[in-house]
Amino acid sequence: MNEMTFGKALYGLGDGKKAARRGWNGKGIFIALQEPDANSKMTQPYIYIDTTGLESNNPDAPRGRVPWLASHGDMLAEDWIFID
C-alpha cells in the first residue's frame, strides 16, 4: 500500500475507490464518494465516512455512515491509503 496525500486520495474517490488514513484511531474506518441516484434526496455528490466496520474496545463508539468533511489535519496528512 502506497501512502499518499489527500489530493491523490480525493481523485481516487472519484474513481470509486475507498480511502483511509493510517493515523486514524481504530481500524475499519474509510471514506468514499456517494453519487446521487434516482432514489436519493441528495442532488450533488458528497463524501461520507463509514464506521460500520470499526474495530474498537469502546462499545459506545459510533458505528454508522454519515457525510464527512476533512479537517486541516486530514487535508495536510500524507498517510492516506486506498483500501479494498
C-alpha positions as CSV (number, residue, x, y, z in Angstrom):
1,M,0.0,0.0,0.0
2,N,1.4,3.3,-1.0
3,E,0.9,6.3,1.3
4,M,-0.3,9.5,-0.4
5,T,-1.7,13.0,0.0
6,F,-5.4,13.8,0.4
7,G,-5.4,15.3,-3.1
8,K,-4.5,11.9,-4.6
9,A,-7.0,10.2,-2.3
10,L,-9.7,12.6,-3.5
11,Y,-9.0,11.7,-7.1
12,G,-9.3,8.0,-6.2
13,L,-12.7,8.6,-4.6
14,G,-13.8,10.0,-7.9
15,D,-12.8,6.7,-9.5
16,G,-14.9,4.7,-7.0
17,K,-12.1,3.8,-4.5
18,K,-12.3,3.9,-0.7
19,A,-9.6,5.7,1.3
20,A,-8.5,5.8,4.9
21,R,-5.7,7.3,7.0
22,R,-3.2,5.2,8.8
23,G,-3.3,7.8,11.5
24,W,-7.0,7.4,12.3
25,N,-7.9,5.8,15.6
26,G,-9.4,2.4,15.0
27,K,-9.4,0.0,12.1
28,G,-12.3,-0.5,9.7
29,I,-13.0,3.2,9.0
30,F,-13.0,4.6,5.5
31,I,-14.3,7.4,3.3
32,A,-16.0,7.1,-0.1
33,L,-17.8,9.3,-2.6
34,Q,-21.6,8.9,-2.9
35,E,-23.1,9.8,-6.3
36,P,-26.9,10.6,-6.0
37,D,-29.2,8.2,-7.9
38,A,-32.9,8.4,-8.7
39,N,-33.8,7.3,-5.1
40,S,-31.5,9.9,-3.4
41,K,-32.7,13.0,-1.6
42,M,-29.2,14.5,-2.4
43,T,-28.7,16.2,-5.7
44,Q,-24.9,16.5,-5.6
45,P,-22.1,14.0,-4.9
46,Y,-20.7,14.0,-1.3
47,I,-18.0,12.3,0.7
48,Y,-19.2,10.1,3.6
49,I,-17.3,8.2,6.3
50,D,-18.2,4.6,7.1
51,T,-17.5,3.4,10.6
52,T,-19.8,0.3,10.4
53,G,-16.7,-2.0,10.5
54,L,-14.9,-0.1,13.3
55,E,-12.8,-2.3,15.4
56,S,-12.8,-0.8,18.9
57,N,-12.9,-1.9,22.5
58,N,-15.3,1.1,23.1
59,P,-18.9,-0.2,22.9
60,D,-20.1,3.4,22.7
61,A,-18.0,4.3,19.7
62,P,-20.4,5.4,16.9
63,R,-20.8,2.9,14.1
64,G,-22.6,4.2,11.0
65,R,-22.4,6.1,7.8
66,V,-22.6,9.9,7.7
67,P,-21.5,12.8,5.5
68,W,-17.9,13.8,6.2
69,L,-15.7,16.9,6.0
70,A,-11.9,16.8,6.0
71,S,-10.1,18.5,8.9
72,H,-7.0,20.6,8.3
73,G,-5.0,17.6,9.7
74,D,-6.7,15.3,7.2
75,M,-6.1,17.6,4.3
76,L,-2.4,18.0,5.1
77,A,-1.7,14.4,6.0
78,E,0.4,12.2,3.8
79,D,-0.7,8.9,5.3
80,W,-3.7,8.2,3.1
81,I,-4.2,4.8,1.6
82,F,-6.7,3.1,-0.6
83,I,-8.5,0.1,0.8
84,D,-10.4,-2.8,-0.6
